[in-house]
């Protein structure tokens, strides 16, 4: 159990970034992670710490900020929410929760090392915080799955327990919960990275005894009382992967849902984490597409050997094959037609669309998106028009320019 007395740095970060259970549209608006990062840049440049903003002189100091994305009066208003902070912390700690700021010694080093500026400013949690530094296997997948998939997930979790490999997952119904409960039922340890309702999960009968025994930790970067939000569910995926040494995608729907977008994000941005995918029959289309994008096949005989060694060997073998292909590629005749050409889709749009949707979790204009994907803008315009017509994305405004963003109404329906 962590000390309930919050360090001054953490108090300041909470005042700046926490909603304290209120609607995040109530003035003054709490800082987004991007805005908080801008403020920390200013603090470093001026040899200050977050705790210095609690001093009487802070109001005058903040007026010196020249970045037009940081309003000094808004910052002062946020820092004056001391009464709200006291009430919220008392409520959270009375329910067994603890809070870690990015400057806390117990804050997960993995977040800082892998995510850097994308590491959450605040983590709310319950249970043994030491588990956050143990690594392990992230196990993720869809919410609605059949009994065969559940049985497979439970077998993986049991193997992890027998070999002292921790399971990290998202706590959602389906694969997430099955993997966590599977390892806990066999005496292992687990970390659940939640997108909502941490206070409810903390007292859930499914988890209570494991939390008390120090074998389960639940964390969230969102308000402990927050309900489900599609953006939060998507945003927390990178935290699941970052706490792990390896990741297993048990099943995924191609181009849809949090599992798909989280895995694509990990493959493209979290190079330190090796992503594996279940490739034993039957193989969902989403799994096949993730494999095509660089995910490695999870060992089919994982119960019969040292799993950690098998994963390490698979990674080494994969890199060896990739290097051999890259070495031989220049020697190939440019006029030779690849044998697997027949597997290329007739309409490349269907392959590109999931990548576009992944990039448009935050608004982007067409030129920036075209530059990111290294295609001509005229081609990107065609794809964006098709995606709008299909209801996948919508137009919006960003700094007086036309921008595009994922249609959250469509994503909400498809989030699995």
Buried (B, 14 or more C-beta within 10 A) or exposed (E): EBEEEBBBBBBBBBBBBBBBBEEEEEEBBBBEBEBBBBBBEBBEEEEBBBBBBBEEEBBEBBEEBEEEEBBBEBBBBBBEBEEBBEEBBEBBBEBBBBBBBBBBEBBBEBBEEBBEEBBBBBBBBBBBBEBBEBBBBBBBBBBEBEEEBBEBBBEBBBBBBBBEBBBBBBBBEBBBBBBBBBBBEBEBBBBBBBBBBBBEBBEEEEBBEBBEEBBBBBBBBBBBBBEEBBBBBBBBBBBBBBBBBBBBBBBBBBBBBBBBBBBBBBBEBBEEBBBBBBBEEEBBEBBBBBBEBBBBBBBEEBEEEEBBEBBBEBBEEBEEEEEEEEEEEEEEEEEEEEEEEEEEEEEEBEBBBBBBBBBBBEBBBBEBBBEEBEEEBEBBBEBBEBBBEEEBBBEEEBEEEEBBBBBBEBBEEBBB
